[in-house]
Structure formats: structure tokens, C-alpha cells
């Protein structure tokens, strides 16, 4: 847990919550490891039976740690090297979704300086890093009259710009080969990092009060996205739905291969709604762990 990514604090929360849940379930030897430069040595000394990967963002969710665990031959949770790397790359994962017949919006990779100097597509559009999660560094450009976004200096040199998809925020988790349910995420503004992780930042309707057709499509699309990327274990796929366009208004945004497991997280909430406690979910992930994922 932890690690050096922009999502370090959320990862620490996820790790603490999962460790407590495993102890509650009955595991007697649970070691919490804050992933640093000495991670290889720490794991070599600890010789764990299984690694429950609670890292989020770059290095922990993009295939890097997965490759090290494969080298050490330590069974681990969630997706393997390739699926993790591809899912973390938003543009490449969109290419895969598009090839699988899943609905996505148009997007391009451009230099951040070009985005700062002028509109690279007609507003409204969204600017985001191509390989971060949890809505880190996301900019919504809603009106041409406002001018181009002034991206922070720490944004990567190349960013993704995508057409803004209006509507409601829906999400579906997949565990193994089955979708759990659909959540409708209610916010007063943009569903950004604070809305995801701060208390009161958003509210969730589980199961989502949407037409059965839309509910079923979210469930089916989430499984298809999970399979198209080659995911393993648990994943979560996010959608936007424009009610005025019916089924044509449902757009797949991205798939998260290591969903948050904090007190405000969506996947544990969905598991609970389907009769699986948080401790049981963590137990399932540990029992599902393997190498060569």
C-alpha cells in the first residue's frame, strides 16, 4: 500500500481498511507494507504467501509491481502485467474498447503546451493525464469563451483530450467473471478527486434507479471491458449516461483494475449490496491470488 504515486494517501487508506478486514475474517499474519524503493528487499525478507495489492496509480497499478511479483513468484491479487499496463493507458484501453464494440468518446494525445496555448478540439472537452487514475489532474473545459485550460506545471508533457460526455455518473464492479450491480453517483459538481474520497463529496444510489435496459447494459459492458483488457480479480468500469439519448447516451469512460477500498469506495459498497461483506470481499481477493495473471 502507499507507494510514490499521486494516489498515495488513498492507497494507504485502502491498505489499512483491507488489512483490518482480513484480520476480522481470521487471518493471523497480515503485514502492512508501505511500498518504497526497498520493496523488493522487504518482500524477499517477508516471504509472504500472498500479496494483496492495494496500490493505486502509477508503479502499483500499471504493471510495474506486478512484474516484480512475477519475478519473485509471489501470488498477487488483481490484474497481471499486461492488463494492468494497458488499462492504465487510457488511450490504448479506449482503442481496445472500440475494437470490442464498446461505446467511447473521441480522444487524442497532445502536448500539454499545445493544450495551454489553444483549444485542440471544440469545447466542451476534458483534459487528463493519460496514465493516472482517481480523477487526478482532470480539467473540464466547458466554454470556448473561457479560453484554453492553464494546466498545472506538474502535468505530464503529453495529455489526453477527450470529448466531454454529459449525463449521470454510473459505475459497475466486476468480481471474477460477474458484474455486481450499478451505482448512480450523485455530486453537486464535477466528480473529481475530492468528490470521490472526501466525506460528503458524493452520494451513491445502489442499485442505481435507471431503466432496466441501461442497468443491463452497464452490467454487460463492464464484463466485456474486463474481458477485453484481460483483467483478473476485481475491476470497476465507469460510465456517463445522457438520459435524453437513451441507450445511445451510455458512454464507457475507463476501467480501473484496482478500485479503491476506502470507507467511501464504490466496489465494497456494491459487494455489500449483493450480500458480500467487506471482509468476505478481501478474503475472496486473497484466495483468487496467483502468478501468471
Buried (B, 14 or more C-beta within 10 A) or exposed (E): BBBBBBBBEBBBBBBBBBBBBBBEBEBEEBEEBEBEEEBEEBBEEEEBEBBBBBBBBBBBBBBBBBBBBBEBEBBBBBBBBBBBBBBBBBBBBBBBBBEBEBBBBEBEEBEBEBBBEEBBBEBBBBBBBBBBBBBBBBBBBEEEEEEBBEBEEEBBEBBBBBBBBEBBBBBBBBBEEEBBBBBBBEBEEBBBBBBBBEEEBBEBBBBBEBEEEBBBBBBEBBBBBBEBBBBBBBBBBBBBBBEEEEEEBBBBBBBBBBBBBBEBBBBBBBBBBBEBBBBBBBBBBBEBBEBEB
